[in-house]
Each structure stands twice: as structure tokens, then as C-alpha cells.
Amino acid sequence: MKTQTELQKLKLERDMQIIALATGNKDVKDMNCSQIAKKFNISRQRVEQILKKHGVSYDASRPSKHIKEAVLMYENGALIREIEEKLGVSCASTILKRTNVRRGMGCHRKMTTPSEKILTIFKMQKVENKSLHDIAAFYNSTAGAIGVSMVRARKRWGLENILQLIK
């Protein structure tokens, strides 16, 4: 049976490992709270509590390089799925929303014309008469997601403008 002091030492060692993983250094790749929680078999909320207990803010523990890169990729027209695949994260939409809420702005792109992918989707549907299911299969997506992208593009740029661009 371990004494109270030994248990406190073990907890302190674990806490220091969690802080090192959350903040990262030259030897350790920084991790998010969910990844750390899985590693130590504890909840994400417990990881956040430990970081707070030791004065490490939750935002500081997030890998900021992912946030900056995700926002830049999104503003340049990348899809959420592409961002997640490239950065190796599964929460790109959450990262973007939280970042833009902190900045006091909506989650909008700076694009003035549709991306090549959107133009290709419209070309496949309007010119090649492909169904949404065929287009979704081509992009390894769902017909619903493709439909939503098309509706958003129509609202932003107008159908006539998009059709002129694909001709």
C-alpha cells in the first residue's frame, strides 16, 4: 500500500508530464487535451483541470501552429476535411469557430471568387449532368455536404456568375 506522500509524488509527476505534453518543447510534440487524456486514461476535462491547477491556461496549451495554419488554409479555400487531414486533427471546425469568436468575427473566408473545387462541382453538375451522389463519390464526401456547398456558393456569388466562370 502506498503512503499519502508517495501518491502525491506520483500525481505531481503525472501533472508535470501532462503540462510538458500540453505545452510541448524541443523533445516532445505538443498535444491537445483529448490526446493527453487518452494517453493517461483520464477525461479531457480532468486534463484541463490539471493545467488550470498549475497555472497553464487552456488556450496556451492548444497547439497554436494548428490554429494559425487552419485559419490560413480555410481563408484560402480549403475544406474542413482537407484541413483535418493535413494537420492531423479532428476538430478543425471547432478550432476555426473558437478562434474567430475570440477575434470577434464570424467564420468567413476572404475569397472573392469561388474556389476551383466549387467550380468543378458546378461544372460536373451543370455541364456534365452528374448527380450529387456521383460528385460526392468523386470527392469522397456526402451528397448533403456537396449540396450545402453549392447552396452557399450560390448565395455568395450568384448562380449566373458561377456559370460564367465555368464556361
N, C-alpha and C positions, 0 to 999 in steps of 0.2 A: 504494500500500500504506500502510495506517495504522500509525502507531507504537504501541507499547505504551501510552504515556501517553494518546494520543487514544482508544484502545479503552477504557481505564479511565474516562475522562471520559464517554464515551457510555454505558457501563454505569451509572455513577453517576447520570447524568441520567435514564436509564430507571428506575433504582431509585427515584429521587425521585418520578417520575411515578406509579409503582406505589403508593408509600406515600400519595401525595395521593389517588389513586382509592380506595384501601382505607379510608382514614380519613375521607375526604370533608371538604369545607369549604364556605363560602358560595357559591363559584363552581363547585364540582364535586360532582356527586351521588355519594354513596358507592356502591361496587360490591363484590360478593363476589369471592372469589378466582377462581372459574370465569369470571366475566365479564371480569376483568382479564386472565386467561390467554389468553382468546380474542382480546382486543384486541391483545396483544403477541405472539401466536402462540408462547406458551410453555405449559408444563404448569401445572396448578393447584398441584402440589407445589413447582414452582420459585418461584411467587409466594409461597407460604408460607415457603420458604427465604429469599427476599429480605427479607420482612417480619421474620423472626426475626433475620437478619443485622444489621438496622438497629434492633433493639430494639422492634419493633412486634409485640405479641403477636397471635396468630391470632384469639383471641376479641375483642380490641379492634378488629380490622379488620372484624368482621362488623357489618352494619347492625343495631344494637340495636333500633332502632324497629320493624324487621320482627319481631324475636323477641318483643318485648313485645306487639305487636299480634296476632301469630299466636297466642300463648298465650291472650290475652284472647278472641279470636274463637273459638278451639277450646273454651275453657271455657264459652262462651255457646252452644255447639251447632253452630257452623259446620262443614261438611265440609272435609276436607283440600283437595279440588279447589277449593272456593269460596275458601279462604284463599289458595291459589296464584294464582288468577285475580285476586283483589282486590289482592294485594301485588305481583304481577308476579314471583313466584319460582317455581321448580320443585322446591323441596326442603322444603316446609313440614313434612312428616312427620319429616324428619331434624332440622330446626330444633327441633321440639317435643320429640323424643326427647332430643337433646343438652341442651336447656335443662332438662328435667325430671330428667335424670340428674345434671346439675350441682347442681340443687336438692335431690337426694336423694329424689326422689319419682317415682312412676310417671306414665305419660302418661294421666291420667284426667281426665274432666270433673267439674265440681261439680254437674251437673244432678240435680235431684231428681225430675223428670218428663221423659218423652220429648219431644223437640223436635217442632214442628209437622210437619216433614218426615217423621219416623219415623211419626207418627200418620197422616199422609196415605198413606204406603206401606202400612201395615197396613189402612187403610180401603179402598185400591184393591184389595188382595188379598182381604181377608175379606168386605167388603160388596159391592164391585163385581165380584168374581171375575175380576180381571185377572191375567194370568200375570206371572212375574218379568221376562220379556223385554219385555212391554208397559210395565211400571213402569220398567224400565231405560231403555227408549227415551224415555219421558216425561222422565226426569231426565238424559238423555244420559250414561248410565253403563253398567255391565255387569250382567247378571243375577247373576253371582257376587258382585259388590260389594253389590248390594241384599240378596242372601241373607245375607251376612255381617252386614250392618247389622241385619237382622231377628233373627238368632240372638243377637247381642249385646244387642239391646233386650229380647228375651225373657228372657235371663239376668239382666239388670239389674233390670227392672221386673216381670217375670212376664206371661204372656200374658193372664191374666184382668184384670189392672189396665189393660193397654193396650186391651183390648176395651171395658172400661167407659169409658175416656176417649174412644174414637171414636164411642160411641153418643150 
